[in-house]
Amino acid sequence: MSRKVLCIDCGKRLRKDEIALSQKLIDVDTMEFYCLDCLADYIGCTIDDLRDKIQEFKEQGCVLFL
Ligand SMILES: [Zn+2]
């Protein structure tokens, strides 16, 4: 059963990658998760940058993205 995690900013239901990326870029213990749109806004980068990051972390074999 998957946890329902919502974006703290816009309330959108989050995908696993978005949750993992929030943990990776904010804090692994964070209780605040963002969708890609809001995370890009929060960090001050583009959504494409975040997609690249997700790809990068997956290639590194980061366990959060499994
Ligand atoms: Zn959001």
N, CA, C, O and the ligand as a Tripos MOL2 file, in Angstrom:
@<TRIPOS>MOLECULE
protein
  265   263    67     0     0
PROTEIN
NO_CHARGES

@<TRIPOS>ATOM
      1 N           0.8540   -1.2040    0.0000 N.3       1 MET1
      2 CA          0.0000    0.0000    0.0000 C.3       1 MET1
      3 C           0.8860    1.2480    0.0000 C.2       1 MET1
      4 O           1.7990    1.3650    0.8170 O.2       1 MET1
      5 N           0.6230    2.1500   -0.8890 N.am      2 SER2
      6 CA          1.4770    3.3250   -0.9550 C.3       2 SER2
      7 C           0.8870    4.4730   -0.1310 C.2       2 SER2
      8 O          -0.3230    4.6910   -0.0800 O.2       2 SER2
      9 N           1.7920    5.1740    0.4960 N.am      3 ARG3
     10 CA          1.4250    6.3430    1.2820 C.3       3 ARG3
     11 C           0.9020    7.4370    0.3800 C.2       3 ARG3
     12 O           1.4220    7.6340   -0.7180 O.2       3 ARG3
     13 N          -0.1100    8.1470    0.8180 N.am      4 LYS4
     14 CA         -0.5310    9.3240    0.0620 C.3       4 LYS4
     15 C           0.2270   10.5240    0.5960 C.2       4 LYS4
     16 O           0.0400   10.9350    1.7420 O.2       4 LYS4
     17 N           1.0700   11.0720   -0.2310 N.am      5 VAL5
     18 CA          1.8280   12.2380    0.1760 C.3       5 VAL5
     19 C           1.4530   13.3880   -0.7500 C.2       5 VAL5
     20 O           1.4420   13.2510   -1.9740 O.2       5 VAL5
     21 N           1.1480   14.5130   -0.1370 N.am      6 LEU6
     22 CA          0.7100   15.6610   -0.9260 C.3       6 LEU6
     23 C           1.7530   16.7680   -0.8870 C.2       6 LEU6
     24 O           2.4790   16.9230    0.0950 O.2       6 LEU6
     25 N           1.8150   17.5200   -1.9530 N.am      7 CYS7
     26 CA          2.6970   18.6890   -1.9980 C.3       7 CYS7
     27 C           2.2760   19.6680   -0.9210 C.2       7 CYS7
     28 O           1.1010   20.0160   -0.8050 O.2       7 CYS7
     29 N           3.2510   20.1120   -0.1270 N.am      8 ILE8
     30 CA          2.9370   20.9950    0.9930 C.3       8 ILE8
     31 C           2.4800   22.3630    0.4960 C.2       8 ILE8
     32 O           1.8390   23.1190    1.2270 O.2       8 ILE8
     33 N           2.8110   22.6660   -0.7270 N.am      9 ASP9
     34 CA          2.5100   23.9740   -1.2780 C.3       9 ASP9
     35 C           1.1630   24.0080   -2.0160 C.2       9 ASP9
     36 O           0.2930   24.8230   -1.7050 O.2       9 ASP9
     37 N           1.0090   23.1120   -2.9930 N.am     10 CYS10
     38 CA         -0.1990   23.1620   -3.8200 C.3      10 CYS10
     39 C          -1.1720   22.0210   -3.5510 C.2      10 CYS10
     40 O          -2.2920   22.0270   -4.0620 O.2      10 CYS10
     41 N          -0.7480   21.0300   -2.7420 N.am     11 GLY11
     42 CA         -1.6720   19.9620   -2.3710 C.3      11 GLY11
     43 C          -1.8330   18.8720   -3.4060 C.2      11 GLY11
     44 O          -2.6860   17.9950   -3.2660 O.2      11 GLY11
     45 N          -1.0240   18.9210   -4.4360 N.am     12 LYS12
     46 CA         -1.0850   17.8920   -5.4670 C.3      12 LYS12
     47 C          -0.5360   16.5790   -4.9280 C.2      12 LYS12
     48 O           0.4150   16.5670   -4.1470 O.2      12 LYS12
     49 N          -1.1400   15.4770   -5.3490 N.am     13 ARG13
     50 CA         -0.6430   14.1580   -4.9650 C.3      13 ARG13
     51 C           0.7110   13.9240   -5.6250 C.2      13 ARG13
     52 O           0.8800   14.1660   -6.8200 O.2      13 ARG13
     53 N           1.6740   13.4510   -4.8320 N.am     14 LEU14
     54 CA          3.0410   13.3300   -5.3340 C.3      14 LEU14
     55 C           3.3750   11.9300   -5.8120 C.2      14 LEU14
     56 O           2.8910   10.9320   -5.2770 O.2      14 LEU14
     57 N           4.2080   11.8860   -6.8220 N.am     15 ARG15
     58 CA          4.7530   10.6190   -7.2880 C.3      15 ARG15
     59 C           5.9900   10.2770   -6.4680 C.2      15 ARG15
     60 O           6.5450   11.1230   -5.7680 O.2      15 ARG15
     61 N           6.4040    9.0310   -6.5670 N.am     16 LYS16
     62 CA          7.5330    8.5560   -5.7760 C.3      16 LYS16
     63 C           8.8110    9.3570   -6.0410 C.2      16 LYS16
     64 O           9.5630    9.6820   -5.1220 O.2      16 LYS16
     65 N           9.0330    9.6640   -7.3100 N.am     17 ASP17
     66 CA         10.2350   10.4260   -7.6680 C.3      17 ASP17
     67 C          10.2490   11.8020   -7.0150 C.2      17 ASP17
     68 O          11.2970   12.2990   -6.6010 O.2      17 ASP17
     69 N           9.0670   12.4070   -6.9290 N.am     18 GLU18
     70 CA          8.9870   13.7540   -6.3530 C.3      18 GLU18
     71 C           9.2570   13.7150   -4.8550 C.2      18 GLU18
     72 O           9.8930   14.6120   -4.3010 O.2      18 GLU18
     73 N           8.7680   12.6690   -4.2140 N.am     19 ILE19
     74 CA          9.0140   12.5090   -2.7790 C.3      19 ILE19
     75 C          10.5110   12.2850   -2.5320 C.2      19 ILE19
     76 O          11.1120   12.8980   -1.6510 O.2      19 ILE19
     77 N          11.0850   11.3980   -3.3290 N.am     20 ALA20
     78 CA         12.5060   11.0930   -3.1830 C.3      20 ALA20
     79 C          13.3630   12.3290   -3.4410 C.2      20 ALA20
     80 O          14.3560   12.5630   -2.7530 O.2      20 ALA20
     81 N          12.9700   13.1070   -4.4290 N.am     21 LEU21
     82 CA         13.7540   14.2900   -4.7570 C.3      21 LEU21
     83 C          13.6810   15.3270   -3.6320 C.2      21 LEU21
     84 O          14.6770   15.9790   -3.3210 O.2      21 LEU21
     85 N          12.5170   15.4750   -3.0320 N.am     22 SER22
     86 CA         12.3810   16.3760   -1.8860 C.3      22 SER22
     87 C          13.3040   15.9500   -0.7650 C.2      22 SER22
     88 O          13.9700   16.7780   -0.1440 O.2      22 SER22
     89 N          13.3400   14.6380   -0.5090 N.am     23 GLN23
     90 CA         14.2240   14.1260    0.5530 C.3      23 GLN23
     91 C          15.6780   14.3920    0.2220 C.2      23 GLN23
     92 O          16.4780   14.7450    1.0880 O.2      23 GLN23
     93 N          16.0020   14.2170   -1.0370 N.am     24 LYS24
     94 CA         17.3670   14.3540   -1.4970 C.3      24 LYS24
     95 C          17.8180   15.8200   -1.4360 C.2      24 LYS24
     96 O          18.9410   16.1100   -1.0240 O.2      24 LYS24
     97 N          16.9580   16.7180   -1.8370 N.am     25 LEU25
     98 CA         17.3580   18.1240   -1.9660 C.3      25 LEU25
     99 C          17.0620   18.9620   -0.7220 C.2      25 LEU25
    100 O          17.6820   20.0060   -0.5180 O.2      25 LEU25
    101 N          16.1290   18.5180    0.1020 N.am     26 ILE26
    102 CA         15.8170   19.2850    1.3120 C.3      26 ILE26
    103 C          16.4680   18.5960    2.5060 C.2      26 ILE26
    104 O          17.4140   19.1140    3.0990 O.2      26 ILE26
    105 N          15.9490   17.4270    2.8460 N.am     27 ASP27
    106 CA         16.4710   16.6830    3.9780 C.3      27 ASP27
    107 C          15.8600   15.2940    3.9190 C.2      27 ASP27
    108 O          14.6750   15.1450    3.6220 O.2      27 ASP27
    109 N          16.6570   14.2870    4.1990 N.am     28 VAL28
    110 CA         16.1480   12.9210    4.0920 C.3      28 VAL28
    111 C          15.0210   12.6900    5.1000 C.2      28 VAL28
    112 O          14.1530   11.8450    4.8810 O.2      28 VAL28
    113 N          15.0360   13.4470    6.2100 N.am     29 ASP29
    114 CA         14.0040   13.3050    7.2320 C.3      29 ASP29
    115 C          12.8950   14.3350    7.1050 C.2      29 ASP29
    116 O          12.0570   14.4650    7.9970 O.2      29 ASP29
    117 N          12.8890   15.0660    5.9990 N.am     30 THR30
    118 CA         11.8990   16.1320    5.8680 C.3      30 THR30
    119 C          10.4780   15.5840    5.8970 C.2      30 THR30
    120 O          10.2190   14.4830    5.4110 O.2      30 THR30
    121 N           9.5710   16.3480    6.4610 N.am     31 MET31
    122 CA          8.1620   16.0010    6.4110 C.3      31 MET31
    123 C           7.4610   16.8950    5.3810 C.2      31 MET31
    124 O           6.2450   16.8340    5.1960 O.2      31 MET31
    125 N           8.2570   17.7100    4.7330 N.am     32 GLU32
    126 CA          7.7050   18.6300    3.7470 C.3      32 GLU32
    127 C           8.1340   18.1830    2.3610 C.2      32 GLU32
    128 O           9.3200   18.1610    2.0320 O.2      32 GLU32
    129 N           7.1520   17.8320    1.5650 N.am     33 PHE33
    130 CA          7.4460   17.3490    0.2260 C.3      33 PHE33
    131 C           6.8030   18.2670   -0.7970 C.2      33 PHE33
    132 O           5.7190   18.8100   -0.5840 O.2      33 PHE33
    133 N           7.4960   18.4230   -1.9080 N.am     34 TYR34
    134 CA          7.0080   19.3070   -2.9570 C.3      34 TYR34
    135 C           6.8750   18.5610   -4.2790 C.2      34 TYR34
    136 O           7.6260   17.6280   -4.5620 O.2      34 TYR34
    137 N           5.8980   18.9930   -5.0850 N.am     35 CYS35
    138 CA          5.8410   18.5080   -6.4570 C.3      35 CYS35
    139 C           6.9540   19.2100   -7.2420 C.2      35 CYS35
    140 O           7.5720   20.1500   -6.7420 O.2      35 CYS35
    141 N           7.2030   18.7560   -8.4540 N.am     36 LEU36
    142 CA          8.3100   19.3340   -9.2210 C.3      36 LEU36
    143 C           8.1360   20.8360   -9.4430 C.2      36 LEU36
    144 O           9.1000   21.5960   -9.3580 O.2      36 LEU36
    145 N           6.9080   21.2560   -9.7280 N.am     37 ASP37
    146 CA          6.6480   22.6800   -9.9500 C.3      37 ASP37
    147 C           7.0460   23.5150   -8.7360 C.2      37 ASP37
    148 O           7.7830   24.4940   -8.8500 O.2      37 ASP37
    149 N           6.5450   23.1090   -7.5790 N.am     38 CYS38
    150 CA          6.7720   23.8880   -6.3640 C.3      38 CYS38
    151 C           8.2180   23.7630   -5.8820 C.2      38 CYS38
    152 O           8.7790   24.7100   -5.3300 O.2      38 CYS38
    153 N           8.8120   22.5920   -6.0930 N.am     39 LEU39
    154 CA         10.2040   22.3990   -5.6890 C.3      39 LEU39
    155 C          11.1310   23.2790   -6.5300 C.2      39 LEU39
    156 O          12.0840   23.8620   -6.0130 O.2      39 LEU39
    157 N          10.8480   23.3660   -7.8050 N.am     40 ALA40
    158 CA         11.6390   24.2290   -8.6860 C.3      40 ALA40
    159 C          11.5520   25.6770   -8.2040 C.2      40 ALA40
    160 O          12.5440   26.4060   -8.1720 O.2      40 ALA40
    161 N          10.3490   26.0620   -7.8370 N.am     41 ASP41
    162 CA         10.1050   27.3980   -7.3300 C.3      41 ASP41
    163 C          10.8450   27.6420   -6.0220 C.2      41 ASP41
    164 O          11.4690   28.6850   -5.8270 O.2      41 ASP41
    165 N          10.7630   26.6600   -5.1330 N.am     42 TYR42
    166 CA         11.3410   26.7310   -3.8010 C.3      42 TYR42
    167 C          12.8720   26.8180   -3.8680 C.2      42 TYR42
    168 O          13.4930   27.5970   -3.1460 O.2      42 TYR42
    169 N          13.4640   26.0050   -4.7480 N.am     43 ILE43
    170 CA         14.9180   25.9730   -4.8430 C.3      43 ILE43
    171 C          15.4300   27.0630   -5.7700 C.2      43 ILE43
    172 O          16.5670   27.5160   -5.6400 O.2      43 ILE43
    173 N          14.5910   27.4800   -6.7040 N.am     44 GLY44
    174 CA         15.0030   28.5140   -7.6410 C.3      44 GLY44
    175 C          15.7140   27.9340   -8.8550 C.2      44 GLY44
    176 O          16.6970   28.4960   -9.3370 O.2      44 GLY44
    177 N          15.2080   26.8050   -9.3450 N.am     45 CYS45
    178 CA         15.7420   26.2340  -10.5730 C.3      45 CYS45
    179 C          14.5610   25.8780  -11.4770 C.2      45 CYS45
    180 O          13.4120   26.1840  -11.1580 O.2      45 CYS45
    181 N          14.8510   25.2320  -12.6000 N.am     46 THR46
    182 CA         13.7600   24.8900  -13.5120 C.3      46 THR46
    183 C          13.3310   23.4370  -13.3090 C.2      46 THR46
    184 O          14.0440   22.6370  -12.7030 O.2      46 THR46
    185 N          12.1550   23.1230  -13.8280 N.am     47 ILE47
    186 CA         11.6540   21.7510  -13.7280 C.3      47 ILE47
    187 C          12.5610   20.7980  -14.5040 C.2      47 ILE47
    188 O          12.7720   19.6550  -14.0980 O.2      47 ILE47
    189 N          13.0910   21.2820  -15.6180 N.am     48 ASP48
    190 CA         14.0240   20.4530  -16.3930 C.3      48 ASP48
    191 C          15.2700   20.1080  -15.5800 C.2      48 ASP48
    192 O          15.7790   18.9900  -15.6540 O.2      48 ASP48
    193 N          15.7590   21.0850  -14.7970 N.am     49 ASP49
    194 CA         16.9010   20.8130  -13.9160 C.3      49 ASP49
    195 C          16.5670   19.6730  -12.9670 C.2      49 ASP49
    196 O          17.3800   18.7770  -12.7380 O.2      49 ASP49
    197 N          15.3580   19.7210  -12.4190 N.am     50 LEU50
    198 CA         14.9480   18.6860  -11.4580 C.3      50 LEU50
    199 C          14.8330   17.3280  -12.1310 C.2      50 LEU50
    200 O          15.2230   16.3080  -11.5610 O.2      50 LEU50
    201 N          14.2890   17.3180  -13.3600 N.am     51 ARG51
    202 CA         14.1950   16.0420  -14.0900 C.3      51 ARG51
    203 C          15.5940   15.4610  -14.3250 C.2      51 ARG51
    204 O          15.8040   14.2540  -14.2080 O.2      51 ARG51
    205 N          16.5510   16.3470  -14.6600 N.am     52 ASP52
    206 CA         17.9390   15.9020  -14.8320 C.3      52 ASP52
    207 C          18.4770   15.3060  -13.5410 C.2      52 ASP52
    208 O          19.1430   14.2710  -13.5460 O.2      52 ASP52
    209 N          18.1740   15.9820  -12.4280 N.am     53 LYS53
    210 CA         18.6260   15.5160  -11.1060 C.3      53 LYS53
    211 C          18.0880   14.1280  -10.8150 C.2      53 LYS53
    212 O          18.8320   13.2500  -10.3760 O.2      53 LYS53
    213 N          16.8010   13.9250  -11.0570 N.am     54 ILE54
    214 CA         16.1770   12.6220  -10.8070 C.3      54 ILE54
    215 C          16.9140   11.5530  -11.5970 C.2      54 ILE54
    216 O          17.2350   10.4850  -11.0770 O.2      54 ILE54
    217 N          17.1760   11.8610  -12.8690 N.am     55 GLN55
    218 CA         17.8860   10.9300  -13.7300 C.3      55 GLN55
    219 C          19.2720   10.6190  -13.1650 C.2      55 GLN55
    220 O          19.7150    9.4720  -13.1280 O.2      55 GLN55
    221 N          19.9340   11.6910  -12.7280 N.am     56 GLU56
    222 CA         21.2840   11.5730  -12.1840 C.3      56 GLU56
    223 C          21.3000   10.6830  -10.9360 C.2      56 GLU56
    224 O          22.1290    9.7820  -10.8150 O.2      56 GLU56
    225 N          20.3760   10.9480  -10.0170 N.am     57 PHE57
    226 CA         20.3140   10.1670   -8.7790 C.3      57 PHE57
    227 C          20.0060    8.7050   -9.0780 C.2      57 PHE57
    228 O          20.5470    7.8060   -8.4350 O.2      57 PHE57
    229 N          19.1380    8.4730  -10.0550 N.am     58 LYS58
    230 CA         18.8120    7.0910  -10.4220 C.3      58 LYS58
    231 C          20.0410    6.3760  -10.9690 C.2      58 LYS58
    232 O          20.2930    5.2110  -10.6610 O.2      58 LYS58
    233 N          20.7930    7.0960  -11.7810 N.am     59 GLU59
    234 CA         21.9960    6.4920  -12.3540 C.3      59 GLU59
    235 C          23.0400    6.1940  -11.2960 C.2      59 GLU59
    236 O          23.8150    5.2450  -11.4170 O.2      59 GLU59
    237 N          23.0520    7.0310  -10.2390 N.am     60 GLN60
    238 CA         23.9720    6.7830   -9.1250 C.3      60 GLN60
    239 C          23.5070    5.6090   -8.2670 C.2      60 GLN60
    240 O          24.2410    5.1190   -7.4090 O.2      60 GLN60
    241 N          22.2690    5.1670   -8.5160 N.am     61 GLY61
    242 CA         21.7150    4.0660   -7.7490 C.3      61 GLY61
    243 C          21.2280    4.4820   -6.3730 C.2      61 GLY61
    244 O          21.2020    3.6700   -5.4480 O.2      61 GLY61
    245 N          20.8430    5.7380   -6.2340 N.am     62 CYS62
    246 CA         20.3420    6.2340   -4.9410 C.3      62 CYS62
    247 C          19.1350    5.4220   -4.4840 C.2      62 CYS62
    248 O          18.1680    5.2530   -5.2260 O.2      62 CYS62
    249 N          19.2070    4.9220   -3.2460 N.am     63 VAL63
    250 CA         18.1680    4.0170   -2.7540 C.3      63 VAL63
    251 C          16.8030    4.6850   -2.6240 C.2      63 VAL63
    252 O          15.7780    4.0040   -2.6680 O.2      63 VAL63
    253 N          16.7740    5.9890   -2.4660 N.am     64 LEU64
    254 CA         15.4930    6.6790   -2.3300 C.3      64 LEU64
    255 C          14.6390    6.5570   -3.5860 C.2      64 LEU64
    256 O          13.4130    6.6550   -3.5290 O.2      64 LEU64
    257 N          15.3020    6.3410   -4.7210 N.am     65 PHE65
    258 CA         14.5820    6.3140   -5.9830 C.3      65 PHE65
    259 C          14.2150    4.9020   -6.4500 C.2      65 PHE65
    260 O          13.6560    4.7270   -7.5330 O.2      65 PHE65
    261 N          14.5330    3.9040   -5.6320 N.am     66 LEU66
    262 CA         14.2210    2.5300   -6.0330 C.3      66 LEU66
    263 C          12.7400    2.2230   -5.8540 C.2      66 LEU66
    264 O          12.3000    1.1100   -6.1440 O.2      66 LEU66
    265 ZN          3.1240   21.6710   -5.5840 Zn       67 ZN67
@<TRIPOS>BOND
     1     1     2 1
     2     2     3 1
     3     3     4 2
     4     3     5 am
     5     5     6 1
     6     6     7 1
     7     7     8 2
     8     7     9 am
     9     9    10 1
    10    10    11 1
    11    11    12 2
    12    11    13 am
    13    13    14 1
    14    14    15 1
    15    15    16 2
    16    15    17 am
    17    17    18 1
    18    18    19 1
    19    19    20 2
    20    19    21 am
    21    21    22 1
    22    22    23 1
    23    23    24 2
    24    23    25 am
    25    25    26 1
    26    26    27 1
    27    27    28 2
    28    27    29 am
    29    29    30 1
    30    30    31 1
    31    31    32 2
    32    31    33 am
    33    33    34 1
    34    34    35 1
    35    35    36 2
    36    35    37 am
    37    37    38 1
    38    38    39 1
    39    39    40 2
    40    39    41 am
    41    41    42 1
    42    42    43 1
    43    43    44 2
    44    43    45 am
    45    45    46 1
    46    46    47 1
    47    47    48 2
    48    47    49 am
    49    49    50 1
    50    50    51 1
    51    51    52 2
    52    51    53 am
    53    53    54 1
    54    54    55 1
    55    55    56 2
    56    55    57 am
    57    57    58 1
    58    58    59 1
    59    59    60 2
    60    59    61 am
    61    61    62 1
    62    62    63 1
    63    63    64 2
    64    63    65 am
    65    65    66 1
    66    66    67 1
    67    67    68 2
    68    67    69 am
    69    69    70 1
    70    70    71 1
    71    71    72 2
    72    71    73 am
    73    73    74 1
    74    74    75 1
    75    75    76 2
    76    75    77 am
    77    77    78 1
    78    78    79 1
    79    79    80 2
    80    79    81 am
    81    81    82 1
    82    82    83 1
    83    83    84 2
    84    83    85 am
    85    85    86 1
    86    86    87 1
    87    87    88 2
    88    87    89 am
    89    89    90 1
    90    90    91 1
    91    91    92 2
    92    91    93 am
    93    93    94 1
    94    94    95 1
    95    95    96 2
    96    95    97 am
    97    97    98 1
    98    98    99 1
    99    99   100 2
   100    99   101 am
   101   101   102 1
   102   102   103 1
   103   103   104 2
   104   103   105 am
   105   105   106 1
   106   106   107 1
   107   107   108 2
   108   107   109 am
   109   109   110 1
   110   110   111 1
   111   111   112 2
   112   111   113 am
   113   113   114 1
   114   114   115 1
   115   115   116 2
   116   115   117 am
   117   117   118 1
   118   118   119 1
   119   119   120 2
   120   119   121 am
   121   121   122 1
   122   122   123 1
   123   123   124 2
   124   123   125 am
   125   125   126 1
   126   126   127 1
   127   127   128 2
   128   127   129 am
   129   129   130 1
   130   130   131 1
   131   131   132 2
   132   131   133 am
   133   133   134 1
   134   134   135 1
   135   135   136 2
   136   135   137 am
   137   137   138 1
   138   138   139 1
   139   139   140 2
   140   139   141 am
   141   141   142 1
   142   142   143 1
   143   143   144 2
   144   143   145 am
   145   145   146 1
   146   146   147 1
   147   147   148 2
   148   147   149 am
   149   149   150 1
   150   150   151 1
   151   151   152 2
   152   151   153 am
   153   153   154 1
   154   154   155 1
   155   155   156 2
   156   155   157 am
   157   157   158 1
   158   158   159 1
   159   159   160 2
   160   159   161 am
   161   161   162 1
   162   162   163 1
   163   163   164 2
   164   163   165 am
   165   165   166 1
   166   166   167 1
   167   167   168 2
   168   167   169 am
   169   169   170 1
   170   170   171 1
   171   171   172 2
   172   171   173 am
   173   173   174 1
   174   174   175 1
   175   175   176 2
   176   175   177 am
   177   177   178 1
   178   178   179 1
   179   179   180 2
   180   179   181 am
   181   181   182 1
   182   182   183 1
   183   183   184 2
   184   183   185 am
   185   185   186 1
   186   186   187 1
   187   187   188 2
   188   187   189 am
   189   189   190 1
   190   190   191 1
   191   191   192 2
   192   191   193 am
   193   193   194 1
   194   194   195 1
   195   195   196 2
   196   195   197 am
   197   197   198 1
   198   198   199 1
   199   199   200 2
   200   199   201 am
   201   201   202 1
   202   202   203 1
   203   203   204 2
   204   203   205 am
   205   205   206 1
   206   206   207 1
   207   207   208 2
   208   207   209 am
   209   209   210 1
   210   210   211 1
   211   211   212 2
   212   211   213 am
   213   213   214 1
   214   214   215 1
   215   215   216 2
   216   215   217 am
   217   217   218 1
   218   218   219 1
   219   219   220 2
   220   219   221 am
   221   221   222 1
   222   222   223 1
   223   223   224 2
   224   223   225 am
   225   225   226 1
   226   226   227 1
   227   227   228 2
   228   227   229 am
   229   229   230 1
   230   230   231 1
   231   231   232 2
   232   231   233 am
   233   233   234 1
   234   234   235 1
   235   235   236 2
   236   235   237 am
   237   237   238 1
   238   238   239 1
   239   239   240 2
   240   239   241 am
   241   241   242 1
   242   242   243 1
   243   243   244 2
   244   243   245 am
   245   245   246 1
   246   246   247 1
   247   247   248 2
   248   247   249 am
   249   249   250 1
   250   250   251 1
   251   251   252 2
   252   251   253 am
   253   253   254 1
   254   254   255 1
   255   255   256 2
   256   255   257 am
   257   257   258 1
   258   258   259 1
   259   259   260 2
   260   259   261 am
   261   261   262 1
   262   262   263 1
   263   263   264 2
@<TRIPOS>SUBSTRUCTURE
     1 MET1         2 RESIDUE 1 A MET
     2 SER2         6 RESIDUE 1 A SER
     3 ARG3        10 RESIDUE 1 A ARG
     4 LYS4        14 RESIDUE 1 A LYS
     5 VAL5        18 RESIDUE 1 A VAL
     6 LEU6        22 RESIDUE 1 A LEU
     7 CYS7        26 RESIDUE 1 A CYS
     8 ILE8        30 RESIDUE 1 A ILE
     9 ASP9        34 RESIDUE 1 A ASP
    10 CYS10       38 RESIDUE 1 A CYS
    11 GLY11       42 RESIDUE 1 A GLY
    12 LYS12       46 RESIDUE 1 A LYS
    13 ARG13       50 RESIDUE 1 A ARG
    14 LEU14       54 RESIDUE 1 A LEU
    15 ARG15       58 RESIDUE 1 A ARG
    16 LYS16       62 RESIDUE 1 A LYS
    17 ASP17       66 RESIDUE 1 A ASP
    18 GLU18       70 RESIDUE 1 A GLU
    19 ILE19       74 RESIDUE 1 A ILE
    20 ALA20       78 RESIDUE 1 A ALA
    21 LEU21       82 RESIDUE 1 A LEU
    22 SER22       86 RESIDUE 1 A SER
    23 GLN23       90 RESIDUE 1 A GLN
    24 LYS24       94 RESIDUE 1 A LYS
    25 LEU25       98 RESIDUE 1 A LEU
    26 ILE26      102 RESIDUE 1 A ILE
    27 ASP27      106 RESIDUE 1 A ASP
    28 VAL28      110 RESIDUE 1 A VAL
    29 ASP29      114 RESIDUE 1 A ASP
    30 THR30      118 RESIDUE 1 A THR
    31 MET31      122 RESIDUE 1 A MET
    32 GLU32      126 RESIDUE 1 A GLU
    33 PHE33      130 RESIDUE 1 A PHE
    34 TYR34      134 RESIDUE 1 A TYR
    35 CYS35      138 RESIDUE 1 A CYS
    36 LEU36      142 RESIDUE 1 A LEU
    37 ASP37      146 RESIDUE 1 A ASP
    38 CYS38      150 RESIDUE 1 A CYS
    39 LEU39      154 RESIDUE 1 A LEU
    40 ALA40      158 RESIDUE 1 A ALA
    41 ASP41      162 RESIDUE 1 A ASP
    42 TYR42      166 RESIDUE 1 A TYR
    43 ILE43      170 RESIDUE 1 A ILE
    44 GLY44      174 RESIDUE 1 A GLY
    45 CYS45      178 RESIDUE 1 A CYS
    46 THR46      182 RESIDUE 1 A THR
    47 ILE47      186 RESIDUE 1 A ILE
    48 ASP48      190 RESIDUE 1 A ASP
    49 ASP49      194 RESIDUE 1 A ASP
    50 LEU50      198 RESIDUE 1 A LEU
    51 ARG51      202 RESIDUE 1 A ARG
    52 ASP52      206 RESIDUE 1 A ASP
    53 LYS53      210 RESIDUE 1 A LYS
    54 ILE54      214 RESIDUE 1 A ILE
    55 GLN55      218 RESIDUE 1 A GLN
    56 GLU56      222 RESIDUE 1 A GLU
    57 PHE57      226 RESIDUE 1 A PHE
    58 LYS58      230 RESIDUE 1 A LYS
    59 GLU59      234 RESIDUE 1 A GLU
    60 GLN60      238 RESIDUE 1 A GLN
    61 GLY61      242 RESIDUE 1 A GLY
    62 CYS62      246 RESIDUE 1 A CYS
    63 VAL63      250 RESIDUE 1 A VAL
    64 LEU64      254 RESIDUE 1 A LEU
    65 PHE65      258 RESIDUE 1 A PHE
    66 LEU66      262 RESIDUE 1 A LEU
    67 ZN67       265 GROUP 0 **** ****
